[in-house]
Amino acid sequence: MRARALLLFLSLLVLALTEAKSFRRWELKRRALLLPRLAGLSEQEAELRSSVYGFDPPFGRFLEAVGRLVPAGSSVEVSVPESTRLYLYTTHFALAPRRVLEARENSAADFLAVYRPGATADGSTWAVPGGFVRRLR
């Protein structure tokens, strides 16, 4: 038992020493100041603030719904109101392993997903939170 505790201590020591190279004092200070604010939040609020979709929470719900509708082997053309790198990167990450294409005319995608809060779906589309999905092929 004593050998196991010693091995654990040495492992933690090695980990601490390897992490010391990348230690940034300002980052530790920022986290220490942030912790009391996050600790006072409800579980739902804390999840939202730490979410990868924190920049646009409805967009996260949209991508989750698109991921449930579009089969994994398909390609999907995604139309977002702002073609910023953040929206595009998040879309590729959330919809993997599907092939994600940017919205443009005459795309070869199997599905079209349009993120437009307030848009209504017609008979040929599926309504999802924040937009709709249409099968193209």
C-alpha angles and dihedrals in degrees: 000000000000091000090053092052091048091050090050091050092049091048091052091047092052090048092050092049094050091048092048090077091064095039113133116191093202091055092054090049092050092051092047090054092046096049098074091050093050094043090060094055126097116252092256094050092047091051091050094050094048094043122114084232094057090117090061115004095186088057089059091054089048093053093046090053092046089051090055093049102041115070116239096247095052133096121235131198110213125203117196127174092236118040094205122149090247094060092044095046092047091049093053091047096047097044099044129161087033116092107248121206128186115248115267139133120286096014120173093224124130093220138026118214116190120194105203115137110223094025117134126220122233129207094285097051139064117233115231129175106285098008145347144277126223129190109232101179 
